Amino acid sequence: MKYVKRPVEIEAFRYDGDMMDSDGEWYVPDWAVEAYENGVLFYKDAGELYVKTLEGDLHVSVGAYIVRGVKGEIYPCRADIFQKTYVTVQEPVFGYCPYCGKEMEE
């Protein structure tokens, strides 16, 4: 059997090697700041970023996406996998799919 993922909306940002600017201001989503403050996102091994998950601590490579899933879970996703799996959600326009922009049939 073949399967297709259901269209679920997630939040994510691309990790560029830091989460604060040179003035110490956060430039990532609030949920990522909260995850850092709660120890879910953390640095170890000479400044490498990790995510604490049910499967253990997962390394976040520079350029990877950090995703907050439908249940609030946080996990890293390689950029190539992310780009094949997700599309940017567009603002809804009546009669058009918010995920792909195609005209919807009635």
C-alpha positions, 0 to 999 in steps of 0.5 A: 500500500502507498500512503500520503501524509495528511496536510498538517500545519507545523511551525519551523525555522532554519537554524543558522548557527545561533538564535540570538543576534550580537546584541543578545536579542532572540530572533527565533520564534517564541516557542524556540526561546521557551524550549531553550529556557526549559532545556529542550533546546540546549548547547553542548560539545563546544557549542553544538545545538541539541534537541531533547526528544523522546528518542534521545538528544538529537544534534541540530546541524547548521542549515537544518530546520527546527520544527514544532509539530502538531502536538508541540513536539520539537525536532530537527529536520535536515534541509533537504528532507524539510524542503521535500516534505513541507511547503509554506502556508499561504494566506487563505484565498477563497477557492484556492488551496492554502498549501499549494495555491491551486484552484479548488474544485467545488 
